[in-house]
Amino acid sequence: MPAATPQTHLAVLQQFRVIYGTMRQYFRDLEERCGIPGAQMWILQEVQRCPGIGVTELAARLAIHQSTCSQLVDRLAVRGCLVKTRNLPDQRRLGLHLAPGGEKAIAALPGSAEGALPAALAAMPEVALKTLQINLSELIRHLPGRDDAFASVPLAEIVRNEK
């Protein structure tokens, strides 16, 4: 199979720039408006959707590692955005609820806390999404120094930590 032409390489590179730049700008705007980083806003949004949710289920909903989720939850609790409560039937399980600071941040949320990319992916036809998944897997396979651990880190945190 012949290699892609230099024009195709550059066109695809520009597409990645658009995606990455759009995500970066979205999360910058979100943090400026809400005063809380995007990954933490996503947690607040999920807690609002499902009051009493536990950290394990929350991590699964965000597709992040449980320890990463716990750290983000702790930061939000310290800021007065989340309250941790013990579940009555099982005192070992913590449930999460919005605190006044979290309610205020959610009220300022301009759109989805997940960012623009998940909404764009959800709007794609299934066949296009599967094709994209196959093609991105092939691209990732060729990445030198790839780090699969990034798959468990919220995009908002990756973008934010680049500053």
C-alpha positions in Angstrom: 0.0 0.0 0.0 1.5 3.4 -1.0 2.3 6.0 1.6 0.0 9.1 1.8 1.1 12.1 -0.2 2.7 15.0 1.6 -0.4 17.1 1.0 -2.6 14.4 2.7 -0.2 14.3 5.6 -0.5 18.0 6.0 -4.3 18.0 5.6 -4.7 15.4 8.3 -2.2 17.3 10.6 -4.3 20.4 10.1 -7.5 18.5 11.0 -5.8 17.4 14.3 -4.9 21.0 15.0 -8.5 22.1 14.5 -9.7 19.4 16.9 -7.1 20.0 19.5 -7.3 23.8 19.3 -11.1 23.7 19.5 -10.9 21.5 22.6 -8.3 23.7 24.2 -10.3 26.9 23.6 -13.5 25.3 24.9 -11.9 24.2 28.2 -10.2 27.6 28.6 -13.6 29.3 28.2 -15.3 26.9 30.5 -12.7 27.3 33.2 -12.8 31.1 32.9 -16.6 31.2 33.1 -17.1 28.6 35.9 -13.8 29.1 37.8 -13.2 25.3 37.9 -11.3 23.1 35.4 -13.2 21.1 32.8 -12.6 17.7 34.3 -13.9 18.8 37.6 -16.9 20.4 36.0 -17.7 17.1 34.3 -17.7 15.5 37.7 -20.0 18.1 39.1 -22.3 17.6 36.1 -22.4 13.9 36.6 -23.2 14.3 40.3 -26.0 16.7 39.4 -27.4 14.1 37.0 -27.1 11.3 39.6 -27.0 12.6 43.2 -25.5 10.0 45.6 -23.3 8.5 42.9 -20.1 6.7 44.2 -16.6 7.3 43.0 -16.3 3.9 41.3 -19.4 4.5 39.1 -18.4 8.1 38.5 -15.0 7.0 37.3 -16.7 4.5 34.9 -19.0 7.2 33.5 -16.0 9.5 32.8 -13.9 6.6 31.5 -11.0 7.5 33.9 -9.1 5.6 36.5 -10.7 5.4 39.9 -7.6 7.0 41.6 -7.7 9.9 39.2 -11.4 10.4 39.9 -10.8 10.2 43.7 -8.2 13.0 43.4 -10.6 15.2 41.4 -13.4 14.6 43.9 -11.2 15.5 46.8 -10.2 18.7 45.2 -13.9 19.6 44.6 -14.8 18.7 48.2 -12.0 20.9 49.5 -13.3 23.8 47.3 -16.8 23.4 48.8 -18.3 22.1 45.6 -19.0 18.5 46.6 -20.2 16.8 49.8 -19.4 13.2 50.6 -22.0 11.3 52.5 -22.1 7.8 53.9 -24.8 5.5 52.3 -27.1 4.3 55.1 -27.3 0.6 54.1 -23.5 0.4 53.5 -21.5 2.8 55.7 -18.4 2.0 53.7 -19.8 3.5 50.5 -19.5 7.3 49.9 -22.2 9.1 47.9 -21.5 12.4 46.3 -23.8 15.4 46.3 -23.4 19.0 45.1 -22.5 21.6 47.7 -23.4 25.3 47.2 -20.1 25.9 45.4 -20.8 23.1 42.9 -24.4 24.4 42.3 -23.0 27.9 41.5 -20.4 26.4 39.1 -23.0 24.3 37.4 -25.2 27.4 37.0 -22.4 29.1 35.1 -21.7 26.1 32.8 -22.0 27.4 29.2 -22.7 23.9 27.7 -21.6 20.4 28.3 -18.8 19.9 30.8 -17.5 17.0 28.7 -16.5 19.4 26.0 -17.4 19.6 22.3 -15.7 16.4 21.2 -18.0 13.9 22.9 -21.0 15.7 21.5 -19.5 15.7 18.0 -18.7 12.0 18.3 -22.2 11.2 19.5 -23.7 13.1 16.5 -21.7 10.9 14.0 -23.3 7.9 12.3 -22.2 4.6 13.8 -20.5 3.5 10.6 -18.4 6.7 10.5 -17.6 6.3 14.2 -16.4 2.7 13.8 -14.3 3.7 10.8 -12.8 6.6 12.8 -12.0 4.2 15.6 -10.2 1.8 13.2 -8.2 4.5 11.6 -7.2 6.1 14.9 -6.1 2.7 16.2 -3.9 2.4 13.2 -2.5 5.9 13.8 -1.8 5.2 17.4 -0.1 2.0 16.5 2.5 4.1 14.6 3.0 6.7 17.3 6.6 6.6 18.7 6.7 6.8 22.5 2.9 6.4 22.8 1.5 6.3 26.3 -1.7 4.3 26.6 -2.2 5.7 30.1 -3.5 8.9 28.6 -6.7 6.9 27.6 -7.7 7.1 31.3 -7.1 10.9 31.8 -9.8 13.4 31.0 -9.0 15.4 27.9 -9.7 18.6 29.9 -6.8 17.6 32.2 -4.4 16.9 29.3 -5.2 20.2 27.7 -5.0 22.1 30.9 -1.7 20.6 32.0 0.0 21.8 28.8 0.0 25.5 30.0 
